[in-house]
Amino acid sequence: MMSPATAYTSPFVLSVLLLVSIPVVFLLGPRLLPPKMLPAIPDADESDDLALFRRAILSSSSATPMPSAASYFFRRRPAPKVAFLFLTNSDLVFSPLWEKFFRGHHHLFNLYVHADPYSVLELPPTPSFRGRFVPAKATQRASPTLISAARRLLATALLDDPSNQFFALLSQSCIPLHPFPTLYNALLSDNAGPHGRHRSFIDIMDNMDNDATLLHDRYYARGDDVMLPEVPYDQFRAGSQFFVLTRRHAIMVVRDMRLWKKFKQPCLIKRRDSCYPEEHYFPTLLDMQDPEGCTKYTLTRVNWTDSVAGHPHMYQPGEVSAHLIRELRKSNGTYSYMFARKFAPECLEPLMEIADSVILRD
């Protein structure tokens, strides 16, 4: 039989335990429950990509390898081509300008467009872009879907034409800064890589504007130790997502599974503002696997002086001039910038006015 004292104290003890447990739940709950993550890449999208990548790798393994620059003078080979890879979620407003850039050089390039299937494209494609849209998946910021889209473009271009030897990733807000021959000659003349090979033009930095905190936050955007052991912090790199890769590096990117399984992990919702995987995957992978085969600078000029919410400066029509184009060309690298972004759609008219006299004339 329960004593009177026990019967009296039991409710009191239970009340005390309940009061004590409430703060414990608040303290330990977040540690016991899984953290809230941003959406992951759908399994179906991943499966489709893997099938595409396998076909691209098998096709490339039987293709003729890219010779050194010097060998072109002694062997008759098909002229190497530049694959222009446009990643867009809106109309290709500057396609009339690109048509001028491409004119007379269709035997030296191929063009591929990845347009987000949920975006609304109202303008009809111009001749060079017609029929060049690849099967696309949804893309969004703060997710690895932009990496997937770029890899999808690379794989498609590898499969489509073995003469594609350089792969330039661009956006709908990019414009050319030089005539096509200037770009083409720069790509072919650069043979400073190992064994006289051509190099990839890709931005690779081990810090971001000398701000170690920024790089640190991006490394841990998916959670503590998620990137280990494949990607140690001291090998985590940053750079522009817009590049020109050689064919061997394009194959390297499409073949990769080891680093991709880390970078495809979704970021924590609470660290959304530090989630820019597309600016880290490519420079980290190539710096790990072939650092000497990369220039470590990009050919695409961008202005970050007054960036807003992770977006660079967007040039407006009133800023377009011959002086601006000449300034945008200037680079600290061996070669001048070949492309620039971001330009507002309204800039098309003033850009077309100076296309023949400035942009397409060195």
N, C-alpha and C positions, 0 to 999 in steps of 0.2 A: 504493500500500500504506500502511495506517495505521501510524504510528510507534509504538513501545512507550510513549512518553510520552502520546500521544493516547489510546491504548487504556486506559491506566491512569487518566487524569484524567476521561474521559467519564462513567463511573458516578458519580464524585465530584461533577462539575458538575451532573448531573441530580438528584442527591440534594439539593444546595444549592438548586437552582431549585424543587424540590418543597417544601422546607421554607419557602422565602420565599413561595411562592404560597398556602400555607394561610392565613396571616393576611390576605393581600390579598383572598382569596375572602370571608372573614368580614367584611371592611371594606366591600367593594364590592358583595357579593351583595345586601344589602337595597336598595341603590340601583338595581341593575339589574333585580331582580325586581319585579313589580307588588305593591303593598301589599295586605295582607289586609283585605278589606272585609266589612261586614255584608251580609246578603242584600238584593238589589235587588227592586223591585216587578216581578212577572212581566209579560212583554210582553202576555199575554192580558188581564190586568186593566187595563192601561193602554189597550189598544185598546177594550175595552168602555166605559171611562170617557170616552174621547174621543168615541165615538159618542153617548153620553148627553149630554155637554156641548154638542155641536153642536145636538142637538135642543132643548136648553134655551135656547140662545142664539137660535136661529131663532124659537122660540116667543115669547121675550121681546121680540124686535125688533118684533113685531106687536102686543104687548100695550099697553094704555093706560098711559102713564107715571104715576108717583106724583106727584100735585099737591102744592102747598105746603099747609101746615096751614090757612092762611086760606081757601083756595078751597073747603074743605068746607062753609063756611057759605053759599056762593052757588051751588053746583052739586050736583045729585043724582047721586051716584056710589055704587057698591057700597062698603060699609064695608070699610076695609082690615083684613086679617087678620094674625095673628101665627102664623108657622110654628114650632112647637116641634120641634126636631131632637134626638132622643135618641141618643147614641152609647154603646153598651153592649157588654160582654162577659160579662154575668151577668144574673140575673133583675131585673126592674124592681120591686124590693121596695116602693118608695114609691108605686106606682101608685094605691093607695087614697087616699093624701093628694092626689095630683094630680087624682084624680076629684073630690074636694071643691073643689079650686081651679078646675077647668074647669066645674063645674056651673052651668048657666044661661047659658053663654057660647059654646056650640058654633057659633054663627053668626059668631063673631069669631076663630076659630083653626082651624088644621089641625095634625095631629100626624104625625110620621114617625120611624121607629125603624130604626137601623142596628145590627143585632146580629151580632157576629162569628159566622160560620157554624160555627166549630169550638167555640164555647162551648155549654154545656148549660143551657138555660132550662127549669126545671122548673115554674115557676108559670104557670098559664093567664093570658093577658092580660085585663085588666079592659076594660069596654066601650069607653072612648075609645081604647085601644091596639089593640083587635082589628082585624085587617086593615090595620094601618098600618106593617107591616114592609116595608122596601124591599129589593131585591136587594143583597146585601152581599158583601163580600170580607173575607179574613182581615186582622186588624190586630194590631200588636204594638208594644211600646215600642221606643225607639231606632231608629225607622224612619219613613219618610214615609207609611206606610200610614194613620196617623191623619189626616193632611192629606187623603189621597185619600178617606177615609170621610166627612169633613166636606164636601168638595166634592161628593161623590156625593149626600149629603143635600140640599145647597143646590140642585143641579141638579134633583133629583126634585121638590122643593117648587116651584121656578120653573116646571117643566112642568105640575105638577098643577093649580095654581090661580093665575090672574093677580091675584087679590085678595090673595095672600100678599105683604105689603109689608115685614114685619119677620121676621127669621130668628134665632131664639134657639137656640144650641147648648148642650146640657146633657148630663150624664152620669147614669148610674143612681144615683149617690150624691148627686145634687142634690135640694134641696127648695125649695119656694116660701117666701118670707118675708112676702109681702103678699097681699091678695086680688087676683084677676085685674083688676078695674077700675083698681086703683092702677098696675099695670104698664102696662096699655093706655093710660091717660091720660098717663102719663109719656112713653111712646114717641111719642104723637101730639102732645103739647104741646111737645116739643123741636124747635124749628125754627131753631136758631142756626147751621146750616150755610150755605154760600154760597147766595145767592139765596133765603133763607128755607126751605131744604130741611131735611128731617129728617136727623139724624146717626146714625152707627153707634156703638154703645157697645162699644168694644174697647180693651183695655189696650195702650198703646204706650209703651215705655220705650227710651231710648238707653243705659241702663246697668242693671245688675241688683244691687239692694241696695248701690249705690255700689261694686260689686266689678268693676273693669274686667277683671280676670283671668278671671272667670267668662264674661263675654261674649266675650272673646278666644278662650277655649278652645272655645266653641260655634261661633264663626264658622269656626274651622279644623278642626272635627270631621271634615270630609270630605277634608281634605288642604290643603296649601298652595296658595293661589291658585285653588282649584276654583271659588269663588264669583264670581270676576272674569270679565269686566268688568261683568256685569249687576248684581251686588250688591257695591258697594264697602263696606269695613269701616265707614266713617263713616255709612252708610245702613242698616246692619244693626240691626234693632230686636227687642225682646223683649216678651213679654206673655202673659197668660193665654190658653189655647186656647179658653176659653168666652166667647162674645160674643153681641151682638145686632146683626145687620147690616141695613141698609136694602136694598131690592130692587136699587137701582143698584149697591151694593157687592157683593151676592151675584152679580150678573151679571159684575161685574168680576173676581171670584175665579174663577168658572167659565170665563171667557173667557181667563184668563191662561195663556200658554205660556212666556213669556220668563223669568220668575222660577222657574216650576215646574221647568224643565229643570235648574236649579241645585239647588233644594231636594229634588228627588226622588233626587239622587245619594246612594247609601248612605254611611254614616259608616265611618271606619276602625275596625277591631275594637279597636285599642289606645286609641281615643278614645271608646269606647262610653259611658263615664260622662258625656260632654259632648254626647251626641246627643239633642236634644229639638227636632226640626225643627218640630213642631206649635206650639211656643211662639214661633216666629220668622217663619214664612212669612206668616201673615195680617197681623201688625202691620207687617212690612217692606213687603209689597205695598201695603197701604192708605196707609201713611205716604208712600210714594213717589208714589202716584197721586192721592191726595185727602186730604192731611193735615188740611185745614180742615173736611172732612166727617166727622171722627171726634172723639168726646169725649176719647179717649185714656185712658179708664178703663172698667172693666168693671162690670156690674151683678151679678156673681156673687162673693160673699164666700168667701174661702178663708183658712185659718189656717196659716201657714208657720212658726210659732214653734218647733215641735219636729218638723220634717220628717225623714223617714227614707228614704234611698235615692231621693230625688226625689219622694216622696209627702208630701202635706201632712198635717196633723193630722186624725185621724179621730175624730169625736165619738162617744162611747159613751152608752148609755141613761142612765147616772147623771148626765150633763152636760146632758141635755135639760131645759129649763125655760123659763118665760115670760121670765125675765131674759136667758137666752142668746139667744132670738129677738130681743129688743129690742136687745141689744148687736150682734148680727150685722147688723141693719138699718143701723146707723150708718155713714156714709160721709163722706169729705172732698169728694166730688163734689157736683154740683147736686142729684142725686137719691140717695135711699137705696138700699142694696143690695136687689135683688128676689129673688135666689136665694142659696143657700149650699151648700157642700160641704166636706168629705166626711163623710157620716153612715153609721155602721155599720148593716147591715140590722136589727139588734136594736133600733134606735131607732124603728122604725115605731110600736110600741104607745104609747110616751110622746108621740110627735109627734101621733098621732091624738087623744090625750086633750086636747091643748091646741089642736088645729086650729081649732075653731069659736070658741073664746074668745080666742085670741091670734094665731095665724098668719094666719087669714083675717079678722081684724078690725084696722083701723088705729086 
